[in-house]
């Protein structure tokens, strides 16, 4: 994509905003832009009708000419809650990892329990955690932090029980080498071990997870 922001004439501003937005499906926050040296007044000016920017949420902007992404809503929500330490989770994490064919009505994120007072946009379901999501429990997909495969599947099961979508996620994650039956067994409650065993047997023999 050519770095053409329309009416933004200052190339240094153009480059800074594009660099911020490129790995975030065309979105960036006001705080990110200010941190990159772009004045808030510049954002306001170019977010007017017909400008190069579009306001996408509280403190979130999008480059109007950036290519569309199927995960724009998730990216926008995550950015609006990124300062609260949000991580995309549950069904929304399955969606980003392409482990479900379900399109959720809400965007699911998990945030530290200490951030209960954060302002939550409409259409967002927030889950709280007492422990930081780190290590293999945290991945990055298209520049967005998401819960790891095992944590995600376990979260979905705990929230909504076993379902066809969980079955699909287990089979696909195993067949693609994203996890192992052993790791999933360690993450899931004992109540669901038999269902896991059945789904894993359909996925094929155990194999080591792919690196990364």
C-alpha positions as CSV (number, residue, x, y, z in Angstrom):
1,X,0.0,0.0,0.0
2,X,1.3,3.4,-0.9
3,X,1.8,5.7,2.0
4,X,-0.7,8.3,0.8
5,X,-2.8,10.0,3.6
6,X,-4.5,12.3,1.3
7,X,-4.4,15.8,2.7
8,X,-1.7,15.3,5.3
9,X,1.1,17.2,3.6
10,X,3.8,16.8,6.3
11,X,5.6,13.6,5.2
12,X,7.1,13.1,8.7
13,X,3.5,13.0,10.1
14,X,2.5,10.7,7.4
15,X,5.4,8.3,8.1
16,X,4.8,8.3,11.8
17,X,1.1,7.6,11.6
18,X,1.6,4.9,8.9
19,X,4.2,3.2,11.0
20,X,1.9,3.2,14.0
21,X,-1.1,1.9,12.0
22,X,0.6,-0.6,9.7
23,X,0.8,-3.4,12.3
24,X,-2.7,-2.6,13.8
25,X,-5.0,-3.0,10.7
26,X,-4.8,0.8,10.1
27,X,-5.7,1.9,13.6
28,X,-3.7,3.8,16.3
29,X,-4.5,5.6,19.5
30,X,-4.1,9.3,20.3
31,X,-1.6,8.4,22.9
32,X,0.5,6.4,20.4
33,X,0.4,9.3,18.0
34,X,1.4,11.8,20.7
35,X,4.2,9.5,21.8
36,X,5.4,9.5,18.2
37,X,5.5,13.3,18.2
38,X,2.2,14.0,16.4
39,X,0.2,16.8,18.1
40,X,-3.3,16.1,19.2
41,X,-4.5,19.2,17.2
42,X,-3.1,17.5,14.1
43,X,-5.2,14.5,14.7
44,X,-8.3,16.6,15.3
45,X,-7.7,18.5,12.1
46,X,-7.3,15.4,9.9
47,X,-10.2,13.6,11.5
48,X,-12.7,16.1,10.2
49,X,-15.2,15.2,7.5
50,X,-13.2,14.2,4.4
51,X,-9.9,14.1,6.2
52,X,-7.3,11.4,6.1
53,X,-8.3,10.0,9.5
54,X,-11.5,8.6,10.9
55,X,-12.4,8.5,14.6
56,X,-13.0,4.9,15.4
57,X,-13.6,5.0,19.1
58,X,-12.6,6.9,22.3
59,X,-9.1,8.0,21.6
60,X,-8.8,5.6,18.6
61,X,-8.2,6.7,14.9
62,X,-8.0,4.8,11.6
63,X,-6.3,5.7,8.3
64,X,-9.3,6.0,5.9
65,X,-7.4,4.5,3.0
66,X,-5.8,1.6,4.8
67,X,-7.0,-1.8,3.4
68,X,-9.9,-3.3,5.3
69,X,-9.4,-6.2,7.7
70,X,-12.0,-8.8,8.9
71,X,-10.8,-8.2,12.5
72,X,-11.2,-4.4,12.6
73,X,-13.7,-4.4,15.4
74,X,-11.4,-6.5,17.6
75,X,-8.4,-4.3,16.9
76,X,-10.3,-1.2,17.7
77,X,-11.6,-2.6,21.0
78,X,-8.2,-3.8,22.0
79,X,-6.6,-0.4,21.3
80,X,-9.3,1.4,23.3
81,X,-8.5,-0.8,26.3
82,X,-4.8,-1.4,25.7
83,X,-3.8,1.0,28.5
84,X,-5.7,-1.2,30.9
85,X,-3.6,-4.1,29.9
86,X,-6.3,-5.8,27.8
87,X,-5.6,-9.1,26.0
88,X,-8.1,-10.5,23.4
89,X,-9.5,-13.7,24.8
90,X,-12.2,-16.3,24.7
91,X,-14.2,-16.6,21.4
92,X,-12.5,-13.4,20.0
93,X,-9.1,-15.1,20.5
94,X,-10.3,-18.2,18.7
95,X,-11.5,-16.0,15.9
96,X,-8.1,-14.2,15.5
97,X,-6.3,-17.6,15.6
98,X,-8.7,-18.9,13.0
99,X,-9.8,-21.7,15.2
100,X,-13.6,-21.1,14.9
101,X,-16.1,-20.3,12.2
102,X,-18.2,-18.4,14.7
103,X,-18.4,-14.6,14.6
104,X,-19.1,-13.4,18.1
105,X,-21.6,-10.7,18.8
106,X,-19.3,-9.2,21.4
107,X,-15.5,-8.7,21.5
108,X,-14.0,-10.6,24.4
109,X,-11.0,-9.2,26.3
110,X,-9.4,-10.1,29.6
111,X,-7.9,-7.4,31.8
112,X,-6.2,-7.4,35.2
113,X,-8.7,-7.3,38.1
114,X,-7.0,-4.1,39.3
115,X,-8.4,-2.3,36.2
116,X,-12.1,-2.9,37.0
117,X,-12.8,0.8,36.7
118,X,-11.7,1.1,33.1
119,X,-14.2,2.6,30.7
120,X,-15.6,-0.3,28.5
121,X,-16.9,0.4,25.0
122,X,-20.3,-0.9,23.9
123,X,-20.3,-4.4,22.5
124,X,-17.4,-5.6,24.6
125,X,-17.4,-8.3,27.2
126,X,-14.7,-7.9,29.8
127,X,-13.3,-10.8,31.8
128,X,-11.0,-10.2,34.8
129,X,-7.9,-12.1,35.9
130,X,-5.8,-11.9,39.0
131,X,-2.7,-13.2,37.3
132,X,-0.7,-11.7,34.5
133,X,-1.2,-13.4,31.1
134,X,2.4,-14.2,30.2
135,X,4.7,-16.7,28.5
136,X,3.0,-19.4,26.4
137,X,-0.4,-18.2,27.7
138,X,0.0,-15.0,25.6
139,X,0.6,-14.8,21.9
140,X,0.5,-12.0,19.3
141,X,-1.7,-12.2,16.2
142,X,-1.5,-9.4,13.6
143,X,0.1,-7.2,16.2
144,X,-2.7,-7.9,18.8
145,X,-2.0,-9.7,22.1
146,X,-4.2,-12.8,22.5
147,X,-4.5,-15.5,25.0
148,X,-2.6,-18.7,24.0
149,X,-4.3,-21.7,22.5
150,X,-4.6,-23.7,25.8
151,X,-5.7,-20.8,27.9
152,X,-8.2,-19.7,25.2
153,X,-9.9,-23.1,24.9
154,X,-10.0,-23.5,28.7
155,X,-11.5,-20.0,29.1
156,X,-14.2,-20.8,26.5
157,X,-15.1,-24.1,28.2
158,X,-15.2,-22.6,31.7
159,X,-17.4,-19.8,30.4
160,X,-19.8,-21.7,28.2
161,X,-19.2,-25.4,28.5
162,X,-18.2,-27.8,25.8
163,X,-19.6,-27.1,22.4
164,X,-19.1,-27.9,18.7
165,X,-16.9,-24.8,18.5
166,X,-14.6,-26.1,21.3
167,X,-14.5,-29.4,19.5
168,X,-13.5,-27.6,16.3
169,X,-10.9,-25.5,18.0
170,X,-9.3,-28.5,19.7
171,X,-9.1,-30.5,16.4
172,X,-7.7,-27.6,14.4
173,X,-5.2,-26.5,16.9
174,X,-3.9,-30.0,17.2
175,X,-3.8,-30.7,13.5
176,X,-2.0,-27.4,12.8
177,X,0.6,-28.2,15.5
178,X,-0.3,-25.2,17.7
179,X,-0.6,-27.3,20.9
180,X,-0.6,-30.9,22.1
181,X,-3.1,-33.1,23.9
182,X,-0.9,-33.0,27.0
183,X,-0.9,-29.3,27.1
184,X,-4.7,-29.2,26.7
185,X,-5.2,-31.8,29.4
186,X,-3.1,-29.6,31.7
187,X,-5.3,-26.6,31.0
188,X,-8.8,-28.1,31.0
189,X,-10.8,-29.0,34.1
190,X,-11.0,-32.7,34.7
191,X,-14.7,-32.6,33.9
192,X,-13.9,-32.2,30.3
193,X,-11.0,-34.6,29.9
194,X,-13.1,-37.4,28.2
195,X,-14.5,-34.9,25.7
196,X,-11.0,-33.7,25.0
197,X,-9.7,-37.2,24.5
198,X,-12.4,-37.8,21.9
199,X,-11.7,-34.6,20.0
200,X,-7.9,-35.3,20.1
201,X,-8.4,-38.8,18.7
202,X,-10.1,-37.4,15.7
203,X,-7.3,-34.9,15.2
204,X,-4.7,-37.7,14.8
205,X,-1.6,-38.8,16.6
206,X,0.2,-36.6,19.2
207,X,2.9,-34.3,17.8
208,X,5.2,-31.7,19.2
209,X,3.8,-28.1,18.9
210,X,5.4,-26.0,16.2
211,X,7.9,-23.4,17.5
212,X,6.8,-19.8,18.0
